[in-house]
Amino acid sequence: MIKIILSDIDGTFLKDDKKTPELHAAAIKAVVAKGLKFVFVSARMPEAIYPITDAIGMAHTPVISYGGGLVLTEDEEIIFDKKISADDAKNILAEMKRGWQDITINYYTGRRWFVEEIDSRAQHEVDITSAQVEVANFDELLRENILPNKILVMCEPPTCEEMERVLGKKFPSLNVVRSAPYLLEIMDKSISKATGIEILLKHYGFELNEAIAFGDNYNDIEMLELIPQSVVMANAPDAVKKIAANVTDSNEVGGIYTYLVKSGVI
C-alpha cells in the first residue's frame, strides 16, 4: 500500500512558468485527504517551497530541502541538517571570488538566504520563489559559525560550465553540479535526494515500496533509482526516462495527477 508521495518541484510539480497546475493542486489535496504524506524533494530552501502549499490554501507538508541537506516534518521539525564544513565553505568562496567575475553567490543556511549584494539575479530569484533574501558578509557568517547547507552561483552558462569543472576537481568533498545552464549548486558530497528520502522514510516508519517518487531531470536520478515505483514526467530527458519505472504526462498538463489516478492512489 502506498503511504507517501515524493515529488521534485521545478519541471515536475510546477509548470515551466513556475505556476501550479490545477490538477497538481488537486493531487496534493486528494493525497492528504486520504491520510497519505505528500513531500516536496527539492534543491530549494524551505521558504521557497512553502509558498506552493500556501498558495493552494493547505497546511505545510514535509519537505526535503537543499537536495537532501535539510529535512523537515509537516510540523517544521528539523530531523536532518547537513552543512558544508567551515574549511570547505571558506576555501571555495575564496576560490570563486578570486577566479571569476560577473557571478552572483548565494549562501543558504537553514531557513535563511544571504547574498553580499542584491543584484538583478538575486532579485529575479526572489520574484520566482517568494523567498526573502538578506544581505551579509560571508566571512562574517563563517566567523559566527553560521555554515551553509548550500552555496548557489548564478552566472552565464559558459562560466557555469567552467566553474563546475574546475571546482569539482579542486573540492572532492563537495558536490558541485549545474542544476540549470546558469545555476551551479554546491553541497556536501554525502547528501543527495536519496539520502534525504531514506531519513524521512525511517522517521515515519515507511518502506521504499510504500512510496512513489516523481522527477524530471538528472538531479532526480538517485531518487528515481532508490524508489521502486519511480515516475518521470513526459518532459524529462530520454536518459532519465530510461531510469524510471514509469513515464507520465508532462508538468504542463498535470502528470502527477494523471499517474496517481491511473494507479488508483487517488
PyRosetta script that sets phi, psi and omega in degrees:
from pyrosetta import init, pose_from_sequence

init()
pose = pose_from_sequence("MIKIILSDIDGTFLKDDKKTPELHAAAIKAVVAKGLKFVFVSARMPEAIYPITDAIGMAHTPVISYGGGLVLTEDEEIIFDKKISADDAKNILAEMKRGWQDITINYYTGRRWFVEEIDSRAQHEVDITSAQVEVANFDELLRENILPNKILVMCEPPTCEEMERVLGKKFPSLNVVRSAPYLLEIMDKSISKATGIEILLKHYGFELNEAIAFGDNYNDIEMLELIPQSVVMANAPDAVKKIAANVTDSNEVGGIYTYLVKSGVI")
pose.set_psi(1, 134.4)
pose.set_omega(1, 179.4)
pose.set_phi(2, -76.7)
pose.set_psi(2, 132.2)
pose.set_omega(2, -179.3)
pose.set_phi(3, -121.3)
pose.set_psi(3, -15.7)
pose.set_omega(3, -174.4)
pose.set_phi(4, -148.1)
pose.set_psi(4, 135.8)
pose.set_omega(4, 177.9)
pose.set_phi(5, -112.0)
pose.set_psi(5, 127.1)
pose.set_omega(5, -179.1)
pose.set_phi(6, -113.4)
pose.set_psi(6, 131.5)
pose.set_omega(6, -177.1)
pose.set_phi(7, -141.0)
pose.set_psi(7, 130.1)
pose.set_omega(7, 165.2)
pose.set_phi(8, -63.2)
pose.set_psi(8, 164.1)
pose.set_omega(8, -177.2)
pose.set_phi(9, -103.6)
pose.set_psi(9, -69.7)
pose.set_omega(9, -172.1)
pose.set_phi(10, -73.5)
pose.set_psi(10, 123.4)
pose.set_omega(10, -178.4)
pose.set_phi(11, 85.1)
pose.set_psi(11, -7.2)
pose.set_omega(11, -179.9)
pose.set_phi(12, -121.0)
pose.set_psi(12, -69.3)
pose.set_omega(12, -179.8)
pose.set_phi(13, -80.0)
pose.set_psi(13, -41.8)
pose.set_omega(13, -179.2)
pose.set_phi(14, -91.0)
pose.set_psi(14, 152.0)
pose.set_omega(14, 171.9)
pose.set_phi(15, -72.8)
pose.set_psi(15, 171.9)
pose.set_omega(15, -178.2)
pose.set_phi(16, -64.2)
pose.set_psi(16, -23.4)
pose.set_omega(16, 177.0)
pose.set_phi(17, -86.7)
pose.set_psi(17, 10.2)
pose.set_omega(17, 177.1)
pose.set_phi(18, 71.5)
pose.set_psi(18, 16.3)
pose.set_omega(18, 175.8)
pose.set_phi(19, -99.5)
pose.set_psi(19, 155.9)
pose.set_omega(19, -179.1)
pose.set_phi(20, -87.2)
pose.set_psi(20, 124.0)
pose.set_omega(20, 173.7)
pose.set_phi(21, -61.5)
pose.set_psi(21, 143.8)
pose.set_omega(21, 179.9)
pose.set_phi(22, -56.9)
pose.set_psi(22, -37.0)
pose.set_omega(22, -179.8)
pose.set_phi(23, -67.0)
pose.set_psi(23, -31.3)
pose.set_omega(23, 178.0)
pose.set_phi(24, -73.9)
pose.set_psi(24, -35.8)
pose.set_omega(24, 173.3)
pose.set_phi(25, -61.3)
pose.set_psi(25, -42.9)
pose.set_omega(25, 178.4)
pose.set_phi(26, -63.8)
pose.set_psi(26, -36.0)
pose.set_omega(26, -179.3)
pose.set_phi(27, -63.4)
pose.set_psi(27, -47.3)
pose.set_omega(27, 178.9)
pose.set_phi(28, -58.8)
pose.set_psi(28, -48.7)
pose.set_omega(28, -177.1)
pose.set_phi(29, -60.6)
pose.set_psi(29, -39.9)
pose.set_omega(29, -179.5)
pose.set_phi(30, -69.1)
pose.set_psi(30, -40.3)
pose.set_omega(30, 178.9)
pose.set_phi(31, -62.6)
pose.set_psi(31, -49.3)
pose.set_omega(31, -178.3)
pose.set_phi(32, -66.1)
pose.set_psi(32, -37.4)
pose.set_omega(32, 179.1)
pose.set_phi(33, -62.1)
pose.set_psi(33, -27.8)
pose.set_omega(33, 178.5)
pose.set_phi(34, -85.6)
pose.set_psi(34, 1.3)
pose.set_omega(34, 179.4)
pose.set_phi(35, 84.7)
pose.set_psi(35, 12.1)
pose.set_omega(35, 177.9)
pose.set_phi(36, -90.7)
pose.set_psi(36, 162.1)
pose.set_omega(36, 175.8)
pose.set_phi(37, -91.9)
pose.set_psi(37, 139.3)
pose.set_omega(37, 170.2)
pose.set_phi(38, -119.8)
pose.set_psi(38, 123.7)
pose.set_omega(38, -171.0)
pose.set_phi(39, -127.6)
pose.set_psi(39, 126.8)
pose.set_omega(39, 172.6)
pose.set_phi(40, -84.0)
pose.set_psi(40, 134.1)
pose.set_omega(40, 179.5)
pose.set_phi(41, -122.2)
pose.set_psi(41, 109.9)
pose.set_omega(41, -167.8)
pose.set_phi(42, -151.8)
pose.set_psi(42, 160.4)
pose.set_omega(42, 170.9)
pose.set_phi(43, -80.0)
pose.set_psi(43, -8.5)
pose.set_omega(43, 179.3)
pose.set_phi(44, -67.3)
pose.set_psi(44, 160.2)
pose.set_omega(44, 171.3)
pose.set_phi(45, -79.4)
pose.set_psi(45, 159.2)
pose.set_omega(45, -179.3)
pose.set_phi(46, -54.4)
pose.set_psi(46, -40.2)
pose.set_omega(46, -177.9)
pose.set_phi(47, -69.1)
pose.set_psi(47, -10.1)
pose.set_omega(47, 173.3)
pose.set_phi(48, -100.5)
pose.set_psi(48, 0.2)
pose.set_omega(48, 178.1)
pose.set_phi(49, -106.1)
pose.set_psi(49, -45.0)
pose.set_omega(49, -177.0)
pose.set_phi(50, -57.8)
pose.set_psi(50, -33.6)
pose.set_omega(50, 178.4)
pose.set_phi(51, -58.9)
pose.set_psi(51, -21.5)
pose.set_omega(51, 179.5)
pose.set_phi(52, -68.0)
pose.set_psi(52, -48.5)
pose.set_omega(52, 178.3)
pose.set_phi(53, -71.7)
pose.set_psi(53, -35.4)
pose.set_omega(53, 177.5)
pose.set_phi(54, -58.7)
pose.set_psi(54, -40.2)
pose.set_omega(54, -175.5)
pose.set_phi(55, -66.4)
pose.set_psi(55, -25.7)
pose.set_omega(55, 178.9)
pose.set_phi(56, -102.7)
pose.set_psi(56, 13.0)
pose.set_omega(56, 172.8)
pose.set_phi(57, 72.5)
pose.set_psi(57, 33.6)
pose.set_omega(57, -179.3)
pose.set_phi(58, -114.9)
pose.set_psi(58, 157.4)
pose.set_omega(58, 171.1)
pose.set_phi(59, -67.6)
pose.set_psi(59, 160.1)
pose.set_omega(59, -179.8)
pose.set_phi(60, -64.6)
pose.set_psi(60, 142.1)
pose.set_omega(60, 174.3)
pose.set_phi(61, -100.0)
pose.set_psi(61, 167.9)
pose.set_omega(61, 174.0)
pose.set_phi(62, -59.8)
pose.set_psi(62, 152.9)
pose.set_omega(62, 176.6)
pose.set_phi(63, -136.2)
pose.set_psi(63, 143.3)
pose.set_omega(63, 168.5)
pose.set_phi(64, -111.9)
pose.set_psi(64, 107.9)
pose.set_omega(64, -171.2)
pose.set_phi(65, -106.1)
pose.set_psi(65, 167.1)
pose.set_omega(65, 178.5)
pose.set_phi(66, 51.1)
pose.set_psi(66, 40.0)
pose.set_omega(66, 176.7)
pose.set_phi(67, 60.5)
pose.set_psi(67, 25.5)
pose.set_omega(67, -179.9)
pose.set_phi(68, 114.0)
pose.set_psi(68, -5.1)
pose.set_omega(68, -175.2)
pose.set_phi(69, -80.4)
pose.set_psi(69, -17.9)
pose.set_omega(69, -179.9)
pose.set_phi(70, -142.7)
pose.set_psi(70, 123.7)
pose.set_omega(70, -176.4)
pose.set_phi(71, -123.4)
pose.set_psi(71, 126.2)
pose.set_omega(71, -178.9)
pose.set_phi(72, -127.6)
pose.set_psi(72, 145.5)
pose.set_omega(72, 174.6)
pose.set_phi(73, -79.4)
pose.set_psi(73, 178.4)
pose.set_omega(73, 177.4)
pose.set_phi(74, -65.4)
pose.set_psi(74, -20.4)
pose.set_omega(74, 175.9)
pose.set_phi(75, -89.5)
pose.set_psi(75, 9.4)
pose.set_omega(75, 179.3)
pose.set_phi(76, 66.0)
pose.set_psi(76, 23.0)
pose.set_omega(76, 173.4)
pose.set_phi(77, -77.2)
pose.set_psi(77, 130.2)
pose.set_omega(77, 179.2)
pose.set_phi(78, -82.4)
pose.set_psi(78, 121.0)
pose.set_omega(78, 177.7)
pose.set_phi(79, -111.4)
pose.set_psi(79, -6.3)
pose.set_omega(79, 174.5)
pose.set_phi(80, -158.4)
pose.set_psi(80, 137.9)
pose.set_omega(80, -176.5)
pose.set_phi(81, -152.9)
pose.set_psi(81, 99.1)
pose.set_omega(81, -177.3)
pose.set_phi(82, -109.8)
pose.set_psi(82, 121.8)
pose.set_omega(82, -178.7)
pose.set_phi(83, -103.9)
pose.set_psi(83, 160.4)
pose.set_omega(83, 167.7)
pose.set_phi(84, -72.6)
pose.set_psi(84, 139.7)
pose.set_omega(84, -178.4)
pose.set_phi(85, -63.7)
pose.set_psi(85, 156.3)
pose.set_omega(85, -179.1)
pose.set_phi(86, -59.2)
pose.set_psi(86, -43.9)
pose.set_omega(86, -178.8)
pose.set_phi(87, -64.6)
pose.set_psi(87, -46.8)
pose.set_omega(87, -179.8)
pose.set_phi(88, -62.7)
pose.set_psi(88, -43.3)
pose.set_omega(88, -179.3)
pose.set_phi(89, -62.7)
pose.set_psi(89, -46.9)
pose.set_omega(89, -179.2)
pose.set_phi(90, -61.3)
pose.set_psi(90, -45.4)
pose.set_omega(90, -174.6)
pose.set_phi(91, -71.5)
pose.set_psi(91, -39.7)
pose.set_omega(91, -177.3)
pose.set_phi(92, -75.3)
pose.set_psi(92, -32.6)
pose.set_omega(92, 175.2)
pose.set_phi(93, -63.8)
pose.set_psi(93, -43.1)
pose.set_omega(93, 178.5)
pose.set_phi(94, -64.1)
pose.set_psi(94, -39.9)
pose.set_omega(94, -179.9)
pose.set_phi(95, -65.0)
pose.set_psi(95, -41.5)
pose.set_omega(95, -179.6)
pose.set_phi(96, -66.9)
pose.set_psi(96, -43.8)
pose.set_omega(96, -179.0)
pose.set_phi(97, -67.1)
pose.set_psi(97, -32.8)
pose.set_omega(97, -179.1)
pose.set_phi(98, -77.0)
pose.set_psi(98, -33.7)
pose.set_omega(98, -169.5)
pose.set_phi(99, -96.2)
pose.set_psi(99, -20.4)
pose.set_omega(99, -173.7)
pose.set_phi(100, -140.0)
pose.set_psi(100, 148.1)
pose.set_omega(100, 174.9)
pose.set_phi(101, -115.9)
pose.set_psi(101, 170.8)
pose.set_omega(101, -179.0)
pose.set_phi(102, 53.4)
pose.set_psi(102, 47.4)
pose.set_omega(102, 174.0)
pose.set_phi(103, -125.5)
pose.set_psi(103, 151.0)
pose.set_omega(103, 176.2)
pose.set_phi(104, -114.3)
pose.set_psi(104, 118.0)
pose.set_omega(104, -177.8)
pose.set_phi(105, -101.1)
pose.set_psi(105, 127.9)
pose.set_omega(105, 179.0)
pose.set_phi(106, -114.6)
pose.set_psi(106, 136.3)
pose.set_omega(106, -172.3)
pose.set_phi(107, -120.2)
pose.set_psi(107, 108.2)
pose.set_omega(107, -176.7)
pose.set_phi(108, -106.3)
pose.set_psi(108, 126.8)
pose.set_omega(108, 178.1)
pose.set_phi(109, -138.1)
pose.set_psi(109, 118.0)
pose.set_omega(109, -177.2)
pose.set_phi(110, 57.6)
pose.set_psi(110, -120.9)
pose.set_omega(110, -177.8)
pose.set_phi(111, -107.2)
pose.set_psi(111, 25.1)
pose.set_omega(111, 179.8)
pose.set_phi(112, -125.2)
pose.set_psi(112, 149.1)
pose.set_omega(112, -177.6)
pose.set_phi(113, -130.5)
pose.set_psi(113, 125.7)
pose.set_omega(113, -177.2)
pose.set_phi(114, -121.6)
pose.set_psi(114, 145.4)
pose.set_omega(114, 165.8)
pose.set_phi(115, -133.2)
pose.set_psi(115, 161.2)
pose.set_omega(115, 176.9)
pose.set_phi(116, -85.4)
pose.set_psi(116, -17.1)
pose.set_omega(116, 175.9)
pose.set_phi(117, -157.3)
pose.set_psi(117, 135.8)
pose.set_omega(117, 178.1)
pose.set_phi(118, -85.0)
pose.set_psi(118, 100.4)
pose.set_omega(118, 178.5)
pose.set_phi(119, -100.8)
pose.set_psi(119, -172.5)
pose.set_omega(119, -175.9)
pose.set_phi(120, -64.5)
pose.set_psi(120, -32.8)
pose.set_omega(120, 179.4)
pose.set_phi(121, -67.9)
pose.set_psi(121, -46.1)
pose.set_omega(121, 179.1)
pose.set_phi(122, -63.3)
pose.set_psi(122, -40.5)
pose.set_omega(122, 179.3)
pose.set_phi(123, -64.2)
pose.set_psi(123, -36.9)
pose.set_omega(123, 177.3)
pose.set_phi(124, -62.5)
pose.set_psi(124, -39.8)
pose.set_omega(124, 178.2)
pose.set_phi(125, -64.4)
pose.set_psi(125, -40.1)
pose.set_omega(125, 175.5)
pose.set_phi(126, -58.8)
pose.set_psi(126, -46.0)
pose.set_omega(126, -178.2)
pose.set_phi(127, -62.5)
pose.set_psi(127, -36.7)
pose.set_omega(127, -177.7)
pose.set_phi(128, -74.7)
pose.set_psi(128, -45.6)
pose.set_omega(128, -168.6)
pose.set_phi(129, -98.2)
pose.set_psi(129, -19.7)
pose.set_omega(129, -173.5)
pose.set_phi(130, 71.3)
pose.set_psi(130, 3.2)
pose.set_omega(130, 175.7)
pose.set_phi(131, -73.9)
pose.set_psi(131, 152.6)
pose.set_omega(131, -179.1)
pose.set_phi(132, -100.4)
pose.set_psi(132, 136.7)
pose.set_omega(132, -177.8)
pose.set_phi(133, -107.2)
pose.set_psi(133, 146.2)
pose.set_omega(133, 178.1)
pose.set_phi(134, -118.1)
pose.set_psi(134, 152.6)
pose.set_omega(134, 178.1)
pose.set_phi(135, -99.9)
pose.set_psi(135, 129.1)
pose.set_omega(135, 178.9)
pose.set_phi(136, -156.8)
pose.set_psi(136, 158.0)
pose.set_omega(136, 173.7)
pose.set_phi(137, -84.7)
pose.set_psi(137, 124.4)
pose.set_omega(137, -175.7)
pose.set_phi(138, -62.2)
pose.set_psi(138, -38.7)
pose.set_omega(138, 179.1)
pose.set_phi(139, -62.0)
pose.set_psi(139, -37.4)
pose.set_omega(139, 178.0)
pose.set_phi(140, -67.8)
pose.set_psi(140, -38.9)
pose.set_omega(140, 176.5)
pose.set_phi(141, -59.8)
pose.set_psi(141, -43.3)
pose.set_omega(141, 180.0)
pose.set_phi(142, -66.1)
pose.set_psi(142, -39.0)
pose.set_omega(142, 178.4)
pose.set_phi(143, -63.7)
pose.set_psi(143, -30.1)
pose.set_omega(143, 177.6)
pose.set_phi(144, -86.8)
pose.set_psi(144, 6.5)
pose.set_omega(144, -179.5)
pose.set_phi(145, 61.1)
pose.set_psi(145, 32.0)
pose.set_omega(145, 172.1)
pose.set_phi(146, -93.8)
pose.set_psi(146, 93.5)
pose.set_omega(146, -171.0)
pose.set_phi(147, -91.3)
pose.set_psi(147, 151.8)
pose.set_omega(147, -178.1)
pose.set_phi(148, -86.1)
pose.set_psi(148, 140.7)
pose.set_omega(148, 165.2)
pose.set_phi(149, -75.4)
pose.set_psi(149, -34.7)
pose.set_omega(149, -176.5)
pose.set_phi(150, -150.1)
pose.set_psi(150, 142.3)
pose.set_omega(150, 168.9)
pose.set_phi(151, -114.1)
pose.set_psi(151, 128.8)
pose.set_omega(151, -179.0)
pose.set_phi(152, -119.7)
pose.set_psi(152, 127.3)
pose.set_omega(152, 177.8)
pose.set_phi(153, -108.8)
pose.set_psi(153, 130.3)
pose.set_omega(153, 173.9)
pose.set_phi(154, -107.8)
pose.set_psi(154, 128.2)
pose.set_omega(154, -177.5)
pose.set_phi(155, -164.5)
pose.set_psi(155, 178.1)
pose.set_omega(155, 178.4)
pose.set_phi(156, -69.5)
pose.set_psi(156, 147.5)
pose.set_omega(156, -175.6)
pose.set_phi(157, -51.3)
pose.set_psi(157, -44.3)
pose.set_omega(157, 178.9)
pose.set_phi(158, -62.4)
pose.set_psi(158, -38.0)
pose.set_omega(158, 177.0)
pose.set_phi(159, -65.8)
pose.set_psi(159, -41.8)
pose.set_omega(159, -179.6)
pose.set_phi(160, -61.2)
pose.set_psi(160, -43.3)
pose.set_omega(160, 179.0)
pose.set_phi(161, -63.5)
pose.set_psi(161, -43.8)
pose.set_omega(161, 179.6)
pose.set_phi(162, -65.0)
pose.set_psi(162, -43.7)
pose.set_omega(162, -179.6)
pose.set_phi(163, -63.0)
pose.set_psi(163, -40.7)
pose.set_omega(163, 178.3)
pose.set_phi(164, -58.8)
pose.set_psi(164, -45.5)
pose.set_omega(164, -177.8)
pose.set_phi(165, -67.5)
pose.set_psi(165, -49.1)
pose.set_omega(165, -174.7)
pose.set_phi(166, -70.0)
pose.set_psi(166, -48.4)
pose.set_omega(166, -176.5)
pose.set_phi(167, -71.5)
pose.set_psi(167, -32.9)
pose.set_omega(167, 177.7)
pose.set_phi(168, -60.9)
pose.set_psi(168, -38.6)
pose.set_omega(168, 178.4)
pose.set_phi(169, -73.0)
pose.set_psi(169, -37.2)
pose.set_omega(169, -172.9)
pose.set_phi(170, -80.0)
pose.set_psi(170, -23.5)
pose.set_omega(170, -176.6)
pose.set_phi(171, -126.6)
pose.set_psi(171, 76.3)
pose.set_omega(171, -175.9)
pose.set_phi(172, -66.5)
pose.set_psi(172, -16.7)
pose.set_omega(172, 179.2)
pose.set_phi(173, -84.1)
pose.set_psi(173, -1.0)
pose.set_omega(173, -179.2)
pose.set_phi(174, -117.6)
pose.set_psi(174, 152.4)
pose.set_omega(174, 173.7)
pose.set_phi(175, -96.3)
pose.set_psi(175, 109.5)
pose.set_omega(175, -176.6)
pose.set_phi(176, -113.6)
pose.set_psi(176, 108.1)
pose.set_omega(176, -172.1)
pose.set_phi(177, -147.2)
pose.set_psi(177, 142.7)
pose.set_omega(177, 175.1)
pose.set_phi(178, -77.8)
pose.set_psi(178, 129.6)
pose.set_omega(178, 174.7)
pose.set_phi(179, -100.4)
pose.set_psi(179, -9.4)
pose.set_omega(179, 174.0)
pose.set_phi(180, -159.5)
pose.set_psi(180, 164.1)
pose.set_omega(180, -178.6)
pose.set_phi(181, -55.5)
pose.set_psi(181, -25.4)
pose.set_omega(181, -175.0)
pose.set_phi(182, -114.6)
pose.set_psi(182, 9.2)
pose.set_omega(182, -178.6)
pose.set_phi(183, -126.4)
pose.set_psi(183, 130.2)
pose.set_omega(183, 177.7)
pose.set_phi(184, -119.8)
pose.set_psi(184, 120.9)
pose.set_omega(184, -177.7)
pose.set_phi(185, -107.4)
pose.set_psi(185, 137.3)
pose.set_omega(185, -177.3)
pose.set_phi(186, -128.8)
pose.set_psi(186, 121.9)
pose.set_omega(186, 178.9)
pose.set_phi(187, -142.8)
pose.set_psi(187, 172.0)
pose.set_omega(187, 177.2)
pose.set_phi(188, -63.1)
pose.set_psi(188, 141.6)
pose.set_omega(188, -174.9)
pose.set_phi(189, -62.4)
pose.set_psi(189, -25.8)
pose.set_omega(189, -172.3)
pose.set_phi(190, -76.2)
pose.set_psi(190, -12.6)
pose.set_omega(190, -173.8)
pose.set_phi(191, -104.3)
pose.set_psi(191, 153.8)
pose.set_omega(191, 174.3)
pose.set_phi(192, -159.2)
pose.set_psi(192, 171.3)
pose.set_omega(192, 175.7)
pose.set_phi(193, -59.5)
pose.set_psi(193, -34.2)
pose.set_omega(193, -180.0)
pose.set_phi(194, -66.0)
pose.set_psi(194, -42.7)
pose.set_omega(194, -179.7)
pose.set_phi(195, -66.1)
pose.set_psi(195, -38.9)
pose.set_omega(195, 177.4)
pose.set_phi(196, -62.6)
pose.set_psi(196, -41.1)
pose.set_omega(196, 179.0)
pose.set_phi(197, -64.2)
pose.set_psi(197, -43.6)
pose.set_omega(197, 179.8)
pose.set_phi(198, -59.1)
pose.set_psi(198, -40.4)
pose.set_omega(198, 178.8)
pose.set_phi(199, -64.9)
pose.set_psi(199, -44.2)
pose.set_omega(199, -178.6)
pose.set_phi(200, -67.8)
pose.set_psi(200, -42.9)
pose.set_omega(200, 179.2)
pose.set_phi(201, -61.1)
pose.set_psi(201, -41.4)
pose.set_omega(201, 178.7)
pose.set_phi(202, -63.5)
pose.set_psi(202, -40.1)
pose.set_omega(202, 179.9)
pose.set_phi(203, -59.1)
pose.set_psi(203, -42.1)
pose.set_omega(203, -178.2)
pose.set_phi(204, -90.4)
pose.set_psi(204, -6.2)
pose.set_omega(204, -179.3)
pose.set_phi(205, 75.4)
pose.set_psi(205, 29.8)
pose.set_omega(205, -180.0)
pose.set_phi(206, -97.8)
pose.set_psi(206, 153.2)
pose.set_omega(206, 176.0)
pose.set_phi(207, -98.5)
pose.set_psi(207, 161.9)
pose.set_omega(207, -179.7)
pose.set_phi(208, -59.5)
pose.set_psi(208, -36.5)
pose.set_omega(208, -177.4)
pose.set_phi(209, -79.5)
pose.set_psi(209, 3.3)
pose.set_omega(209, 175.2)
pose.set_phi(210, -101.5)
pose.set_psi(210, 11.1)
pose.set_omega(210, -177.0)
pose.set_phi(211, -121.1)
pose.set_psi(211, 153.8)
pose.set_omega(211, 167.4)
pose.set_phi(212, -123.8)
pose.set_psi(212, 135.1)
pose.set_omega(212, -179.9)
pose.set_phi(213, -120.5)
pose.set_psi(213, 131.7)
pose.set_omega(213, 177.8)
pose.set_phi(214, -113.2)
pose.set_psi(214, 133.0)
pose.set_omega(214, 177.6)
pose.set_phi(215, -150.2)
pose.set_psi(215, 179.6)
pose.set_omega(215, -177.9)
pose.set_phi(216, -147.0)
pose.set_psi(216, -5.3)
pose.set_omega(216, -171.5)
pose.set_phi(217, -146.8)
pose.set_psi(217, -178.6)
pose.set_omega(217, -173.0)
pose.set_phi(218, -62.6)
pose.set_psi(218, -32.3)
pose.set_omega(218, 179.7)
pose.set_phi(219, -76.1)
pose.set_psi(219, 1.0)
pose.set_omega(219, 174.2)
pose.set_phi(220, -100.1)
pose.set_psi(220, -2.8)
pose.set_omega(220, -171.3)
pose.set_phi(221, -59.2)
pose.set_psi(221, -46.2)
pose.set_omega(221, -178.6)
pose.set_phi(222, -62.3)
pose.set_psi(222, -37.3)
pose.set_omega(222, 176.3)
pose.set_phi(223, -65.5)
pose.set_psi(223, -44.4)
pose.set_omega(223, -178.1)
pose.set_phi(224, -67.2)
pose.set_psi(224, -32.5)
pose.set_omega(224, 177.5)
pose.set_phi(225, -75.0)
pose.set_psi(225, -28.6)
pose.set_omega(225, -178.2)
pose.set_phi(226, -74.2)
pose.set_psi(226, -44.0)
pose.set_omega(226, -172.6)
pose.set_phi(227, -91.9)
pose.set_psi(227, 120.2)
pose.set_omega(227, -177.8)
pose.set_phi(228, -57.0)
pose.set_psi(228, -42.0)
pose.set_omega(228, 179.4)
pose.set_phi(229, -92.7)
pose.set_psi(229, 74.9)
pose.set_omega(229, -178.3)
pose.set_phi(230, -98.0)
pose.set_psi(230, 143.8)
pose.set_omega(230, -175.1)
pose.set_phi(231, -136.2)
pose.set_psi(231, 132.0)
pose.set_omega(231, 174.6)
pose.set_phi(232, -114.0)
pose.set_psi(232, 154.1)
pose.set_omega(232, 179.6)
pose.set_phi(233, -78.3)
pose.set_psi(233, 157.2)
pose.set_omega(233, 179.8)
pose.set_phi(234, -62.2)
pose.set_psi(234, -22.4)
pose.set_omega(234, 179.8)
pose.set_phi(235, -84.3)
pose.set_psi(235, 2.4)
pose.set_omega(235, -179.8)
pose.set_phi(236, -72.8)
pose.set_psi(236, 151.5)
pose.set_omega(236, 173.1)
pose.set_phi(237, -60.1)
pose.set_psi(237, 151.4)
pose.set_omega(237, -178.5)
pose.set_phi(238, -57.0)
pose.set_psi(238, -37.4)
pose.set_omega(238, -178.6)
pose.set_phi(239, -63.7)
pose.set_psi(239, -33.8)
pose.set_omega(239, 178.7)
pose.set_phi(240, -76.4)
pose.set_psi(240, -37.1)
pose.set_omega(240, 177.3)
pose.set_phi(241, -59.0)
pose.set_psi(241, -34.6)
pose.set_omega(241, -178.4)
pose.set_phi(242, -67.6)
pose.set_psi(242, -24.0)
pose.set_omega(242, -176.5)
pose.set_phi(243, -82.2)
pose.set_psi(243, -34.8)
pose.set_omega(243, -174.4)
pose.set_phi(244, -79.0)
pose.set_psi(244, 157.9)
pose.set_omega(244, 178.5)
pose.set_phi(245, -78.2)
pose.set_psi(245, -25.7)
pose.set_omega(245, -175.0)
pose.set_phi(246, -141.9)
pose.set_psi(246, 154.9)
pose.set_omega(246, 173.3)
pose.set_phi(247, -124.2)
pose.set_psi(247, 135.0)
pose.set_omega(247, 179.2)
pose.set_phi(248, -119.3)
pose.set_psi(248, -172.0)
pose.set_omega(248, 178.3)
pose.set_phi(249, -65.8)
pose.set_psi(249, 172.0)
pose.set_omega(249, -176.8)
pose.set_phi(250, -74.5)
pose.set_psi(250, 168.9)
pose.set_omega(250, 175.3)
pose.set_phi(251, -63.7)
pose.set_psi(251, -25.0)
pose.set_omega(251, -177.4)
pose.set_phi(252, -72.7)
pose.set_psi(252, -25.9)
pose.set_omega(252, -173.4)
pose.set_phi(253, -118.9)
pose.set_psi(253, 15.8)
pose.set_omega(253, 173.2)
pose.set_phi(254, 84.0)
pose.set_psi(254, 44.1)
pose.set_omega(254, -177.0)
pose.set_phi(255, -61.0)
pose.set_psi(255, -28.6)
pose.set_omega(255, 178.0)
pose.set_phi(256, -66.0)
pose.set_psi(256, -47.3)
pose.set_omega(256, 178.2)
pose.set_phi(257, -59.5)
pose.set_psi(257, -46.2)
pose.set_omega(257, 179.9)
pose.set_phi(258, -53.5)
pose.set_psi(258, -47.9)
pose.set_omega(258, -176.8)
pose.set_phi(259, -69.5)
pose.set_psi(259, -42.2)
pose.set_omega(259, -177.6)
pose.set_phi(260, -64.6)
pose.set_psi(260, -36.0)
pose.set_omega(260, 176.4)
pose.set_phi(261, -70.0)
pose.set_psi(261, -46.3)
pose.set_omega(261, -179.2)
pose.set_phi(262, -59.1)
pose.set_psi(262, -38.1)
pose.set_omega(262, -177.8)
pose.set_phi(263, -88.4)
pose.set_psi(263, 0.7)
pose.set_omega(263, 175.0)
pose.set_phi(264, 79.9)
pose.set_psi(264, 12.5)
pose.set_omega(264, -179.9)
pose.set_phi(265, -73.6)
pose.set_psi(265, -38.5)
pose.set_omega(265, 176.5)
pose.set_phi(266, -128.2)
pose.dump_pdb("model.pdb")
